[in-house]
């Protein structure tokens, strides 16, 4: 490139006054096309799918925990009459139900995250509606001792 060509390029750039920065190849005057929830930040399919995959991996871990819980319970037997064994069976049943429900919740959330990643849920309202359904379906029980009132 000759000096004259370089001078022409610099002059051309100076005439356009192109000092604005572009991120993610968006035109500088396009404004924020993202949602109010994200503050204008756009997300990627890969991020949603990775999040879904991460939640799905929790199900695998929960499955392992349930198997270990069952193995630990296996030697206890089924005869009634021993209060310690009865209490352990009751606790085991409670945890088995709880972990099963958590696993179902993770599966449902994984499905939602993957739907967003595949553009099947495109609006914030659609995503929020699906999450709200999960919260109603999988409402947690009160903590032991109930909830603190007015504290």
N, C-alpha and C positions, 0 to 999 in steps of 0.2 A: 504494500500500500504506500502510495506516495504521500508526501506532506500535504499536498493540495486536497487529496481525497479525505484525509483526516480532518482538515479544517472544514470541509463541506459537511462532514458527518456531525461535527461539534456544533456548527451553525444550525443545522437542521434540528438537532435536539434542543438547542436553546430556543428556537422559534416555537417549538411545540410546548415548551415549559413543562415537560413531563417529569415532574419531581414527585408525583404521587407513587406510593408503594402499592403493589398488588400482591395479595396473598391468595393462594389456592386458585390462581388464574381468574379471579373475579374482576370484572371491570371496576375501576375506582369509584364510579358514580352510581353503582348499582344499589348502594345502601345495604342494610342488613336484611337478608332474605331468610335468615334463621328465625327461630321462634323466640318469643319473649322468655320462655323457659331456659333456653340455652344462651340467651344474650347475643344472638346473631351468629353463634358458632355453628358451623355445619359439622355433622358427624359422618362417619364412613360406614359402609356395610360391614367391613372387616371388624370394626370395633364392636358393633352389635353382635355379630356372629361369635366373636371371641368371648364376649360377655356371656352369651348363651352357652357356649362350650364350657366356660368356667363354672357356671351354675350346674351344668350337667355333670361335671366332674364331682361335685358335692354329693350327687346321688350315688356315685360309685363308692365314695368314702362312707356314706351312710349305710350302704349295703354291706360293706365290710364290717362296720360296727355292729350291725344287726346280727350278722353271722357269728361274730365273736361273742355277742351277748347270748345267743342261742347255745353255743358250745359251752359257755360257762354255766348255763342253766341245765344242761343235759344230765349231769351227774346227780342232780337234786332228786329226781324221781317224782312220782305223783302221789305217794301216800299222804293222807291228811292226818292231822293230830299234832304235828310239831309246829308250834306258833312261829318259830324263826323261819322254817321252810315255807310256811303259808305266806308270811309277810314277804319273803323273797320272791315267791311266785307272783304275788300281787304287784310288786314293784316291777318285776320283769314284764308282766303284761302291760303295765302302764307305759313303760319305756318303749316297748315294741310298737304300741299304738302311736306314741308320740313320734318316734323316728320314722314310722311309715307315713305319717301325715306330713312331716317335714320333707321327706323324699318326694311325695306327690306335689307338694308346693314348689319344690325346686324344679320338678318336671314341667309344671305349668308355667313357671316364670321363664324357664329355658325356651319353651315354645313361643312365648310372647317376644322375647329378645330376638329369636331367630326370625320371627315374622317381620319384625321391624327391619332386620338386616336384609331380608329379601324383598323389601318394599311392599309388603302386604298390609302393613299398618303404617300409613304415611303421615298422619297428622298427630300432633301432640294430644289432641282430644281422644283419638282412637286408642293411643297407647295408655293414656290415663284411665279410660273406661275399662280396658282389659286389666290393668293393675288393680282398679277398684273392685272388680269382680273377684280377683284373687284374695283381696283383703277381707271381703265378706265371706267367701268360701272357707278360708283358712284362718278364722279369727282365733287368736291364742286365748287360752284360758287364763284366768286371774292367777297371779303368783300365790304361792302358799301364804296364808295369812291375809289374803285379800289386798285390795289397793288402799293406799294411804289416802284418807279423805281430809282435805283442807290443810295438808302439811306441805 
